[in-house]
């Protein structure tokens, strides 16, 4: 116990020292030296110099024929010490308010998911009715205030969606479900060329397949008509999720057969944990099939006996 407390105190002390160091003017000057003066972005190897020693990042070098500071030609000499420092130093995240400091390779992975980056409301891309702009970390709170019908903190959401044949956008619906301490992104997409409707659910978790989703299309007051699909969720980092074989694909004619008197589709999306699903045993032959086989065997035996006679 004492060892654990000592280790915790040491970690806190190291964090305090690092935090103090990162806030010094000396450290800020190092960051400035490693920032391209043309595009104002951090320089990662390869770094290039002009004959007077002015530095420039690789992308800007590829688009330039002379130094933007002194208008002289570039040197063939690479600043190895500067490149070595660029690989080791902890750069601050450029999103205002973010406390993250990391090496450039780590920072590049951090930026797309930084909660301090400025974004527009994704609902506007689907429904075209929201002008919100703000930090990514504040977006969910905004959705629960201004898009209450399209977000839920329950593991299911039921939708009544009126079919509009004139609508051209492929993404028909988008919902957010905050449950199991995760945020699930639900997409309904109309693949007009393929003649099918698609549903898929993405979650920001590398082990996304420990969750599943169900698409349950139903007709109110007609329990005999129902379409239910179950598939594993997918990770938000999956770049080809639209072509994934684990999406739910339903032929459009099947979906249209489930339209109610208002020409609306009624469906429920459910989220669950795979570990809570019961394991299904391999089915045995049904009694009717067993009897059929017995009758076939009896008929064959009778034919053989007749042949022998």
N, C-alpha and C positions, 0 to 999 in steps of 0.2 A: 504493500500500500504506500509506504514511504517512498519507494523507488518510483512508483507511478506518479506521485505528486511532484517529485523532483524533476522527472522527465517533462511533465506538463509545464512546470515553471520555466524550465530551460527553453521549451518551444515558444512560450509566450515572450520570453526575453529576446530570443532570436527574432521573432516577428517584430518586436518593438524596435530593435536595432535596425532591422531592414527597413521598417517604415520611416524611421528617422533619416536613414541614409537616402532613401528615395525622394525625400522632401528637400534635400540640400541643394543649394545653388550649383555646387560642383557637379552633382549628378544631372541636373537639368542642362548644364552646359555640354555634358557628354551626349545627351539625347539630341541636342541641337546640332552637334558635329556629325551625328549619324542620321540626320534628316536631310533629304534632298532639297536643295534651295530652288529647284525648278518646279517640282510638283508638290513639295511640302509633305512628302510621305517618307516613312522610315526606309532607310537603305539597307537592303540585304544583299549579300554577295551574289553576283559580282558587282563591285563598286569601281567606277572609272574616274580618272583624273585628266585634267587638261595639263598642258606643259607648265602652267603657272601654279598647279596644285589644287585647283578648285575641283571638288568632288561632285559626282552626279550618279544617280541610280541607274541600274541596268535598263529598265524600260525607257527612261528619258534619253539615255545614250543611244539606243537603237533608233530613236526618232530625230537625232540631232547630228549635224555635221561639224559643229564647232561649239566651244564653251559659251553658255548663255550669259556668263558673267563678264569675261574678258574678250570674247569673240576670237580666241586663239584655238589652234588645233588640239586634238586630244593626244595624250601620251599613251605609249604602249605599256607603260609600267603600271602594275596593279598594286594598290595600297594594302598589302597583306596584313599589316598590323590593324588597320581600320576594319578590314573584313573579319579578322579574328575577334575583335571587340564586338562587332555587330552580331556575331553568333552567340556571344556570352551575356551581353547586357540585358537587363530586364526593362522592356519598353512599356510605358503606360498606355492603356487603352485610350483611343482617341475619342471615344464617346463620352460626352460631358457627364461628369458625376460618377463614372465607373471607377472603382478602386483597383481594378485588375492591373498587375504588372507581370509581364512574362517575356520569355524569349520570343523572337519573331515567329518561329514555327508554331509555338503554342498560341500566340496571339492571333495568328491567321485562322486557327481553328475556333478560337473564342469569338471572333467578331460576328460571324453569321448568327450566333445565338445569344449575343450580349443583350442583357435585359435593359441596358441603357441606350441602345440604338434607337433612332427615330424611325417610326414606321407609320404608314397609313392603315386605316382600318380595312382588314381583308373583306369584311362584309360588303364594303362599297364595290369591290371588284365583282361580287356575285349579284348583289341586289341594286347597286348603284344609288344608294340613298344616304350615305354617311360621309361627312367631311372631316371626321376626327383624325388628328395627327398627334403623336406623342411617343413616349417611351414604350418599348415592347413589353416591359414589365408591368405597365399600367393598362395594357390592352384588355386583359380579361375583365378587370374591374369595369372598364368602359362598356364592354359587351353585356355584362350583367345589369348595367343601368339602362343602356339605350337599345339593346337587342334582346330583351327578355324572352321573346318567343323562340329564339334560336339558340339559347344556351340553357343548360341545366346542371345541377349538382347531383342528379340522380343517375343511376346506371342505365337509364332508358329514356327515350324521347319518342312521343307519338306525333305524327304529322298528318295533316290533311292538306294536300297540295293540288290545286286546280290545274288541270292540263291546259297549256297555252300553245297551240300549234304554231303560232307566229314567233315564238321566242327563238332567237338565233344562238344565244350563248350556250355552250355545251354544259357548263356547271349549272344545274337547275337549283340545287340546294346545298347549303353548307351549314353545319351545326357544330357547336362546341359542347362537350360533355366532360365536366370535371368530377371525376370519381376515382376511387382506388389510389388517391394521392397523385393522379396523373391528369393530363388534359388530352382528350381524344378529339381528333378532327374528323368529322363525318362529311363525306362528299357524295352527292348524287349527280351523276354525269350522264348526259344523253349522247350516245354515239350514233348520230343520225346515219352516217355512212355505213356503219356496221349493223344498223337495225337492232340495236340492243340498248338496254338501260344498265348502268353500272353503279354499284355502291362500293365504297372502300372506306376504311378507317385507319388513320395514321396516329401514332402516339410517339412522343419524344422519349423513347426508351430503346436502348440497344437490344434488349430482350423483349421486343414487342410481341413475339409469338406466345408469350405466357398469358396474353389476353386474347379473347375472341370476341367477335361481334356477330349478331344475328340480324338479318333483314326479314321482317315479318309483314308481308303485304296481305291485307284482309279487306273483306267487304262487310261493313257494319250490318248487323242483323242477318247475315248470311254465313253462318259458321261452316257450311260445307265447302265454301270457296276460300282457299288460303294458300299462299306461297311462302315457304320459310327456307332461308339459306343460312348456313353458319360457316364462317371463315376465320382464320387467324388475323389479328391486327398486324399492321406493318409499321416499320420505323419511319419517322419523318425524313431520315437521311437517305431513304431508298429513292434514288433518282428516277428509276423507271417504274414507279408504283402504278402508273396508268396502264402499263402493259403487263402487270403482274398476273400470274395465273390464279392467285389466291383472292382476287377481287370477285365480287358477286356480279355475274353477268346474266341478265334475263332478257330473252327476246322481247322486242317491243310489243308484238301482238299479244304475248302473255300478260304483259303489264296492262295493256289497253283493255283486256278482257276483265280486269279488276276495277275498272272505273265505276264509280257510283253514279247515282242519278244527277249529281252536280258536275259530272265529268271530272271528278277529283280522285287522286290516288291516296289511299289511306295506308300508312305503314308505321311500324314501330322499329326502332333501332335499339338493340340491347347490347350492353357490354358486360363481360364476365371474365373470371379467372379460369384458365384451362385446368388448373389443379383441382378445381371444385366440380369438374364435369365427371359423371360416372363413366367407367370404362365399359364399353360394349363388347359382349362376348361374340365370338364367331357364330353366326346363326346356324342352327341345325336344319336338316330337311323338314319341310312342313309335312304334316300328316297326309295331305292329299298327294304330295309327290311320292311319299313312301308307299302309299296304296297303289298308285299308278305303276310304280316299279314292280310291285308284287304281282299285279295283274299281267304285266308284260312277261315276267318270268314264268308265270303259270301258263300263259298262252304258248310260249316257246317250248316249255316242257311237254305240253299236250301235242304240239306239232311233231316233236322228236319221237314221241311214243307211237304216233300214228304212222310215221315213216318206218319205224322198226317193225311194226306189225305188217 
